[in-house]
Amino acid sequence: MSNTIYGPEKTPEEIAKIVEQTENGDQKIYPILKPGDWVGLKAGALSSTLIPSEDGAEVVIGYGMDTPDNFVFLTKQHLETMDAKQITQEAFTNLENYNTDFEFVGALNNKALASSGNDFSSERILSKTHMQKAHTMLEAEELLVSIPRRTCMMVISRQADEETINKFAYLHNHTWNDDSFGNAPITNALFIIKGGDIVGHIPL
């Protein structure tokens, strides 16, 4: 297996340093959404499946730490010194405590919400509390959520009018195809949220 935790090839010494950094407890672990073909999976990154597919996964959840030097994904090597259940519990607790707010989107006649621009904006779809806030603000029982790329989130009611849904899908598609911001792609699909939880998805 190649010595790649994330990005370029790393020497055993560099990997040892990264593992040491992530063991001292100073850095917070967060869940990080990635596409099913994410290169980190082949390098042994820890992950769980969010959207399964016939040949593996469409979307996975990786687990990463913000170290002083760079952003580091946990690998199976970390399980030698860290408990997998503890890793996931800590990651989701930190995500729950990571504060992001929704704003109404004027371009969609305030029938949509945006919560974008922060490191874990897209991951906040995994926070039931955050998504319940969207239910309340849109007065909607079911939501459609767009997280085409990291740091991006837009939400509308699933019962929104056709024009709003079409504009929403257009904006999702535009962001999905726009590499100019340098934020990594997640998925070309809309998530269905009910009661704050993901209950399905619609591939586009």
C-alpha positions as CSV (number, residue, x, y, z in Angstrom):
1,M,0.0,0.0,0.0
2,S,1.4,3.4,-0.9
3,N,2.4,5.8,1.9
4,T,-0.1,8.5,1.0
5,I,-2.2,9.8,3.9
6,Y,-3.6,12.6,1.7
7,G,-1.9,14.2,-1.3
8,P,1.7,13.5,-2.3
9,E,3.7,10.4,-1.4
10,K,5.0,10.6,2.2
11,T,8.0,8.9,3.8
12,P,7.6,6.6,6.8
13,E,9.2,9.4,8.9
14,E,6.6,11.9,7.7
15,I,3.8,9.5,8.4
16,A,5.2,8.8,11.9
17,K,5.3,12.6,12.5
18,I,1.7,13.0,11.4
19,V,0.5,10.1,13.6
20,E,2.4,11.7,16.5
21,Q,0.7,15.0,15.8
22,T,-2.8,13.5,15.8
23,E,-2.1,11.5,19.0
24,N,-1.4,14.5,21.3
25,G,-5.1,15.4,21.5
26,D,-4.6,19.1,20.6
27,Q,-6.4,18.7,17.2
28,K,-10.1,18.2,16.7
29,I,-11.4,15.3,14.5
30,Y,-14.2,16.1,12.1
31,P,-16.2,14.0,9.6
32,I,-15.4,15.0,6.0
33,L,-17.6,14.2,3.0
34,K,-15.8,12.7,0.0
35,P,-16.9,11.1,-3.3
36,G,-16.7,7.3,-3.5
37,D,-13.7,7.5,-5.9
38,W,-11.7,9.5,-3.4
39,V,-8.0,8.7,-3.7
40,G,-7.6,8.6,0.1
41,L,-9.6,5.3,0.3
42,K,-6.8,3.5,-1.7
43,A,-4.3,4.9,0.8
44,G,-6.1,3.4,3.7
45,A,-8.1,6.3,5.0
46,L,-10.7,5.5,7.6
47,S,-14.2,5.9,6.2
48,S,-17.8,5.0,6.4
49,T,-20.4,4.9,3.6
50,L,-23.0,7.6,3.4
51,I,-24.5,6.7,0.0
52,P,-23.9,3.1,-1.1
53,S,-23.6,2.1,-4.7
54,E,-23.5,-1.2,-6.6
55,D,-19.7,-1.2,-6.7
56,G,-18.9,0.4,-3.4
57,A,-20.0,3.9,-2.4
58,E,-21.1,7.1,-4.1
59,V,-20.3,9.2,-1.0
60,V,-18.2,8.4,2.0
61,I,-17.4,10.0,5.3
62,G,-13.7,10.4,6.0
63,Y,-12.3,11.5,9.4
64,G,-9.7,14.2,9.5
65,M,-7.7,16.4,11.9
66,D,-6.7,20.0,11.4
67,T,-3.0,19.8,12.4
68,P,-0.7,22.9,12.7
69,D,0.9,22.1,9.3
70,N,-2.0,20.8,7.2
71,F,-5.3,18.9,7.1
72,V,-4.7,15.2,7.8
73,F,-7.0,12.3,7.3
74,L,-7.0,9.4,9.8
75,T,-5.9,6.1,8.4
76,K,-6.1,2.5,9.6
77,Q,-2.6,3.1,11.2
78,H,-4.3,5.4,13.7
79,L,-6.4,2.5,14.9
80,E,-3.3,1.0,16.5
81,T,-3.5,3.8,19.1
82,M,-7.1,5.1,18.8
83,D,-10.5,3.5,19.1
84,A,-12.7,3.6,16.0
85,K,-15.9,4.2,17.9
86,Q,-14.2,7.0,19.9
87,I,-13.0,8.6,16.6
88,T,-16.5,8.7,15.1
89,Q,-18.1,9.9,18.4
90,E,-15.6,12.7,18.8
91,A,-15.9,13.7,15.1
92,F,-19.7,14.0,15.2
93,T,-19.6,15.9,18.6
94,N,-17.1,18.4,17.2
95,L,-19.3,18.8,14.1
96,E,-22.4,19.4,16.2
97,N,-20.4,22.1,18.1
98,Y,-19.1,23.7,14.9
99,N,-21.4,26.7,14.5
100,T,-22.8,27.6,11.0
101,D,-25.9,29.7,10.3
102,F,-28.4,29.7,7.5
103,E,-29.3,32.8,5.4
104,F,-32.2,33.2,3.1
105,V,-31.3,33.3,-0.6
106,G,-32.6,36.5,-2.3
107,A,-31.9,35.1,-5.8
108,L,-34.5,32.4,-5.0
109,N,-37.1,34.8,-3.6
110,N,-36.1,33.8,0.0
111,K,-37.5,30.3,-0.7
112,A,-34.0,28.7,-0.2
113,L,-31.4,28.8,2.5
114,A,-27.6,28.9,2.1
115,S,-25.0,27.9,4.7
116,S,-21.7,28.1,2.9
117,G,-18.2,29.3,3.1
118,N,-17.0,27.5,6.2
119,D,-14.7,24.5,6.3
120,F,-17.4,22.1,7.4
121,S,-20.5,23.8,5.9
122,S,-21.3,20.8,3.7
123,E,-20.7,18.3,6.5
124,R,-23.3,20.0,8.6
125,I,-25.9,18.0,6.6
126,L,-24.9,15.3,9.1
127,S,-26.0,17.5,12.1
128,K,-29.7,16.8,12.9
129,T,-29.9,20.0,15.0
130,H,-28.6,22.1,12.0
131,M,-31.1,20.5,9.6
132,Q,-34.0,20.9,12.0
133,K,-33.2,24.6,11.9
134,A,-33.7,24.5,8.2
135,H,-37.1,22.7,8.6
136,T,-38.2,25.5,10.9
137,M,-37.0,28.4,8.8
138,L,-38.6,27.0,5.6
139,E,-41.6,25.7,7.4
140,A,-41.1,22.4,5.5
141,E,-41.6,18.8,6.5
142,E,-39.2,17.6,3.8
143,L,-36.1,19.3,2.5
144,L,-33.9,19.0,-0.6
145,V,-30.3,19.7,0.2
146,S,-27.5,20.5,-2.3
147,I,-23.9,19.9,-1.2
148,P,-22.1,19.5,-4.5
149,R,-18.7,20.6,-3.1
150,R,-17.1,21.1,0.3
151,T,-18.0,24.4,2.0
152,C,-21.3,24.6,0.1
153,M,-24.8,24.0,1.2
154,M,-28.2,25.1,-0.1
155,V,-31.6,24.0,1.1
156,I,-35.2,24.3,-0.2
157,S,-38.5,22.7,0.7
158,R,-39.2,19.6,-1.3
159,Q,-42.7,21.0,-1.9
160,A,-41.3,24.3,-3.4
161,D,-42.8,25.5,-6.6
162,E,-41.5,24.2,-9.9
163,E,-39.7,27.4,-10.8
164,T,-37.8,27.5,-7.5
165,I,-36.8,23.8,-7.8
166,N,-35.6,24.3,-11.4
167,K,-33.5,27.4,-10.3
168,F,-32.2,25.4,-7.3
169,A,-31.1,22.5,-9.5
170,Y,-29.5,24.9,-11.9
171,L,-27.4,26.5,-9.1
172,H,-26.5,23.1,-7.8
173,N,-25.3,22.0,-11.3
174,H,-23.4,25.2,-11.8
175,T,-21.5,24.7,-8.5
176,W,-20.9,21.0,-9.3
177,N,-19.2,22.0,-12.6
178,D,-17.3,25.0,-11.2
179,D,-13.7,24.1,-10.3
180,S,-12.6,27.7,-10.0
181,F,-13.0,27.9,-6.2
182,G,-10.7,24.9,-5.6
183,N,-13.2,23.2,-3.2
184,A,-13.3,19.4,-3.6
185,P,-16.4,17.8,-5.2
186,I,-18.7,15.7,-3.1
187,T,-21.7,14.5,-5.2
188,N,-24.0,15.4,-8.1
189,A,-27.1,14.5,-6.2
190,L,-29.7,16.2,-4.0
191,F,-30.3,14.8,-0.5
192,I,-33.8,14.3,0.9
193,I,-34.1,15.3,4.6
194,K,-37.0,14.5,6.9
195,G,-37.0,15.2,10.6
196,G,-33.5,16.5,10.4
197,D,-32.2,13.1,9.0
198,I,-31.1,12.0,5.6
199,V,-33.8,9.7,4.2
200,G,-32.7,9.4,0.6
201,H,-31.1,11.1,-2.4
202,I,-31.9,12.0,-6.0
203,P,-29.0,11.5,-8.5
204,L,-28.8,14.3,-11.1
